[in-house]
Each structure stands twice: as C-alpha cells, then as structure tokens.
Amino acid sequence: MSSDIENKNIKKESETEDDVSSSIEEPVNIVNISLIDQDKKDVILYKNKKEEFIKILRSLPNLNASQIRIIEIRYLNLISDYKFRLYYIDILYHFSRGFISIGSVIIPALLSIQSPSSNNPVILYWVTWGISICVTIFHNILTLFRFDKKYFGIHSTLEKLESEGWHYLELSGRYAHNHQNNIHSTHQNQFKHFTNTIEKIKMHQNLEEYNSVPLPEKSKNQQYIINEETVMSPISIKK
C-alpha cells in the first residue's frame, strides 16, 4: 500500500512538472505559430492610393458629409490635376533635355570629321546643320515655356500636397495634439486649418509658375512660404 501511494505521489509530481513546463513553453509556441500564420497570408499591396485615401476619409467619425465632399472635390481633384500635368511635362522635359545633351555632343563630332576629301561632305553638312537647328529649337522651347521650372515646381508641390493630406489623416505634424493648451486634436477642429494650408500651397505654386517677375522678399516670407510659423493651427492659438 505504501509503495502504491508513493507511486501515485511521484506521478502527480511529474504531471505537475509537465504542466508547468508546458505552460512556460506555450507562449513561445503561440508566438511562433502566429508568425508562421502571418507569413502564410497573402500580402496585399494598395496600388491605388486615391481610393484608399477616400475610404479612410469617409470612415472618419468627426467629419460631416459636406466637409468630406469638400476634401474630395478640392483636394483630391487638385492631386489628380497635378499628376495629369506632370505626365506630359515629364515626357517633354526629359525628351528635350536628352535631345539637347546628345545633340550637343554629336555636332562637334560631325564637324570634326568634315573635310573636303570626305566621301559625302554635303550630307554631313546638312545633317550637322539640321541637328544644330533642332537643338536650338528645343532649347528655346524649354526656355520659352519654362518646362524645367514647371517640372521641379509641380513635383515639389505635388509632394507637399500628398504629405499634407496624410498628415491630416494621421493627425501628425502640424495637426498633432497641442499639449500646451490641453486641447485634443481632431479632424473636425483641424479641417479649416487643413483646407487653408492646401489653398496656400496652391497659391504659392501659381505665383511661382505664372509670375515672371520675382516676388519681393518681404511678401514671399510673410505670405507665400508654407511653414509652421506662417500657418498656425487653430488649437495652437491661445484664447
């Protein structure tokens, strides 16, 4: 009898040890299993950022229907217009710059091989003349329509607009919580600040693109440079 009791006690102790060891190993196994399960799932790449932006925007609880419609009509259409313009400006800018660069190298090379004793001096002459005319025309077109300025200006403006929209959705950057006034930042109380910033970015780009005369430094610094000091958040203004 005593031996049976001892055997039972030994079995119970071994069972308790097994339970403790299994309870210690369970979290590690669960973590490993969860990581493996995550690796087996398909990766979804959201290629259309505009659709995802609209979905997130419409899911915000603090904005009403009219505010959401204003952002969709003004902000998202502004992004689409800039992307449409950049599509053609990129082609014209890169083609013109490439042709001018290659033509500037070819013309001296053709001039160096021209000689009265060459087999086709007339053909080389007219080919060189035609390339030089085309290089001059493309250079004047770039200067006249200022494709280089539009290329860099619109690219910079588009990046600013996209960054500003995501900062607004994330309530980060200038739209973050202001700890000094103890006012919680929401999409509702940051709506006017966001739309005002978008209009200022648009106005600044228009002045740079269409104004041939440079703006005075005073008006540039005070009105059209978009930074944290000139465009203050409504929650950062002390009442």
C-alpha positions as CSV (number, residue, x, y, z in Angstrom):
1,M,0.0,0.0,0.0
2,S,2.7,2.4,0.9
3,S,4.5,1.7,-2.3
4,D,1.3,2.4,-4.3
5,I,0.8,5.7,-2.5
6,E,4.4,6.7,-3.2
7,N,4.0,5.8,-6.9
8,K,0.8,8.0,-7.1
9,N,2.6,10.9,-5.5
10,I,5.5,10.6,-7.9
11,K,3.0,10.5,-10.9
12,K,1.3,13.6,-9.6
13,E,4.6,15.5,-9.1
14,S,5.6,14.5,-12.6
15,E,2.3,15.6,-14.0
16,T,2.5,19.0,-12.2
17,E,6.1,19.4,-13.6
18,D,4.9,18.7,-17.1
19,D,2.0,21.2,-16.7
20,V,4.4,23.9,-15.5
21,S,6.9,23.2,-18.3
22,S,4.1,23.2,-20.9
23,S,2.7,26.4,-19.5
24,I,6.1,28.0,-19.8
25,E,6.6,26.8,-23.4
26,E,3.1,27.7,-24.6
27,P,3.7,31.5,-25.1
28,V,6.8,30.7,-27.3
29,N,4.9,28.2,-29.3
30,I,1.9,30.6,-29.7
31,V,4.2,33.3,-30.9
32,N,6.0,31.1,-33.3
33,I,2.7,29.8,-34.7
34,S,1.3,33.3,-35.1
35,L,4.4,34.4,-37.0
36,I,4.1,31.4,-39.3
37,D,0.5,32.0,-39.9
38,Q,1.2,35.6,-40.7
39,D,3.9,34.6,-43.2
40,K,1.5,32.2,-45.0
41,K,-1.0,35.0,-45.6
42,D,-1.1,36.9,-48.9
43,V,0.5,40.3,-49.0
44,I,-2.0,43.0,-50.2
45,L,-0.4,45.9,-52.0
46,Y,-2.6,49.0,-52.2
47,K,-1.6,50.4,-55.6
48,N,-4.4,53.0,-55.9
49,K,-3.7,55.4,-53.1
50,K,-6.6,57.7,-54.1
51,E,-9.2,55.0,-53.4
52,E,-7.7,54.1,-50.1
53,F,-7.5,57.7,-49.1
54,I,-11.2,58.2,-49.8
55,K,-12.1,55.1,-47.9
56,I,-10.1,56.3,-44.8
57,L,-11.5,59.8,-45.2
58,R,-15.2,58.6,-45.3
59,S,-14.6,56.4,-42.3
60,L,-13.6,59.4,-40.1
61,P,-16.3,59.9,-37.4
62,N,-15.7,63.6,-36.7
63,L,-16.2,64.9,-40.2
64,N,-19.7,65.6,-41.7
65,A,-20.7,64.9,-45.2
66,S,-20.1,68.4,-46.5
67,Q,-16.6,68.5,-45.2
68,I,-15.8,65.1,-46.7
69,R,-17.2,66.3,-50.0
70,I,-15.1,69.5,-49.9
71,I,-11.9,67.5,-49.4
72,E,-12.8,65.1,-52.2
73,I,-13.7,67.8,-54.7
74,R,-11.0,70.3,-54.0
75,Y,-8.0,68.4,-52.6
76,L,-8.2,65.1,-54.5
77,N,-9.1,66.8,-57.8
78,L,-6.1,69.0,-57.2
79,I,-3.9,66.0,-56.8
80,S,-5.3,64.4,-60.0
81,D,-4.8,67.6,-62.0
82,Y,-1.1,67.9,-60.9
83,K,-0.5,64.2,-61.8
84,F,-2.1,64.7,-65.2
85,R,0.1,67.8,-65.9
86,L,3.2,66.0,-64.7
87,Y,2.6,63.1,-67.1
88,Y,3.1,65.4,-70.2
89,I,5.7,67.7,-68.6
90,D,7.9,64.7,-67.7
91,I,7.8,63.5,-71.3
92,L,8.6,66.9,-72.8
93,Y,11.2,67.8,-70.2
94,H,13.2,64.5,-70.3
95,F,13.0,64.2,-74.1
96,S,14.1,67.9,-74.7
97,R,16.9,67.7,-72.2
98,G,18.1,64.3,-73.6
99,F,18.0,65.6,-77.2
100,I,19.8,68.8,-76.3
101,S,22.5,66.8,-74.4
102,I,23.0,64.2,-77.2
103,G,22.9,66.8,-80.0
104,S,25.5,69.0,-78.2
105,V,27.9,66.0,-78.3
106,I,27.1,64.9,-81.8
107,I,27.5,68.3,-83.5
108,P,31.2,68.8,-82.6
109,A,31.9,65.2,-83.6
110,L,30.3,65.7,-87.0
111,L,32.2,69.0,-87.5
112,S,35.5,67.3,-86.7
113,I,35.1,64.6,-89.4
114,Q,34.0,67.1,-92.2
115,S,36.7,67.7,-94.7
116,P,36.8,68.4,-98.5
117,S,38.3,64.9,-99.1
118,S,35.4,63.1,-97.4
119,N,33.1,61.0,-99.4
120,N,29.9,62.8,-98.6
121,P,30.7,66.3,-97.3
122,V,27.3,67.7,-98.4
123,I,25.4,65.1,-96.5
124,L,27.4,65.6,-93.3
125,Y,27.0,69.4,-93.6
126,W,23.2,69.2,-93.9
127,V,23.0,66.6,-91.1
128,T,25.0,68.8,-88.8
129,W,23.0,71.8,-89.8
130,G,19.7,70.0,-89.1
131,I,20.8,68.7,-85.7
132,S,22.1,72.1,-84.6
133,I,18.7,73.7,-85.7
134,C,16.8,71.1,-83.7
135,V,19.0,71.6,-80.6
136,T,18.4,75.4,-80.8
137,I,14.6,75.0,-81.2
138,F,14.3,72.6,-78.3
139,H,16.4,74.8,-76.1
140,N,14.3,77.8,-77.0
141,I,11.1,75.9,-76.3
142,L,12.4,74.9,-72.9
143,T,13.3,78.5,-72.1
144,L,10.0,79.9,-73.5
145,F,7.6,77.6,-71.7
146,R,9.9,77.1,-68.7
147,F,9.5,73.3,-68.6
148,D,12.4,73.0,-66.3
149,K,10.8,75.3,-63.7
150,K,7.4,73.6,-64.1
151,Y,9.0,70.2,-63.8
152,F,10.6,70.9,-60.4
153,G,7.9,73.2,-59.1
154,I,4.9,70.9,-59.8
155,H,6.8,67.8,-58.5
156,S,7.6,69.7,-55.3
157,T,4.0,71.0,-54.9
158,L,2.6,67.5,-55.5
159,E,4.8,66.0,-52.8
160,K,3.7,68.8,-50.4
161,L,0.0,68.2,-51.1
162,E,0.2,64.5,-50.7
163,S,2.3,64.8,-47.5
164,E,-0.2,67.4,-46.1
165,G,-3.1,65.1,-46.7
166,W,-1.6,62.1,-44.9
167,H,-0.5,64.3,-42.0
168,Y,-4.1,65.4,-41.7
169,L,-5.5,61.8,-41.7
170,E,-2.8,60.8,-39.2
171,L,-3.2,63.9,-37.1
172,S,0.6,64.3,-37.1
173,G,2.9,67.1,-37.8
174,R,1.2,70.5,-37.6
175,Y,-2.1,68.7,-36.9
176,A,-0.9,66.8,-33.8
177,H,-2.2,67.3,-30.3
178,N,-1.2,70.5,-28.6
179,H,-0.1,69.8,-25.1
180,Q,0.2,73.4,-24.1
181,N,-3.5,74.3,-24.4
182,N,-4.7,70.8,-23.4
183,I,-7.0,70.7,-26.5
184,H,-7.3,67.3,-28.1
185,S,-6.7,67.5,-31.9
186,T,-9.5,66.0,-34.1
187,H,-10.2,66.0,-37.8
188,Q,-13.1,68.3,-37.1
189,N,-11.2,71.1,-35.4
190,Q,-8.3,70.8,-37.9
191,F,-10.5,70.9,-41.0
192,K,-10.2,74.6,-41.6
193,H,-6.5,74.6,-40.9
194,F,-6.1,71.8,-43.5
195,T,-8.1,73.5,-46.2
196,N,-6.3,76.8,-45.6
197,T,-2.9,75.1,-45.9
198,I,-3.9,73.5,-49.2
199,E,-5.1,76.8,-50.7
200,K,-1.8,78.5,-49.6
201,I,0.3,75.7,-51.2
202,K,-1.8,76.1,-54.4
203,M,-1.4,79.9,-54.4
204,H,2.3,79.7,-53.8
205,Q,2.7,77.3,-56.8
206,N,0.6,79.5,-59.1
207,L,2.7,82.6,-58.2
208,E,5.9,80.7,-58.9
209,E,4.7,79.2,-62.2
210,Y,2.9,82.2,-63.9
211,N,4.6,85.2,-62.3
212,S,7.7,86.0,-64.5
213,V,8.7,88.9,-62.2
214,P,10.2,87.6,-58.9
215,L,8.2,88.5,-55.8
216,P,9.7,90.8,-53.2
217,E,11.4,89.1,-50.4
218,K,9.1,90.6,-47.8
219,S,5.9,89.3,-49.5
220,K,7.5,85.9,-50.1
221,N,8.4,85.5,-46.5
222,Q,5.2,86.8,-45.0
223,Q,2.5,85.4,-47.3
224,Y,3.5,82.5,-49.5
225,I,6.1,80.4,-47.7
226,I,4.3,77.5,-46.1
227,N,5.9,76.7,-42.8
228,E,4.9,76.1,-39.2
229,E,5.1,79.8,-38.3
230,T,3.0,81.3,-41.0
231,V,0.3,78.7,-41.0
232,M,-0.7,78.1,-37.3
233,S,-3.1,75.5,-36.1
234,P,-6.3,76.8,-34.6
235,I,-5.6,74.8,-31.4
236,S,-2.3,76.5,-31.0
237,I,-3.8,80.0,-30.8
238,K,-4.4,80.9,-27.2
239,K,-7.8,82.2,-26.4
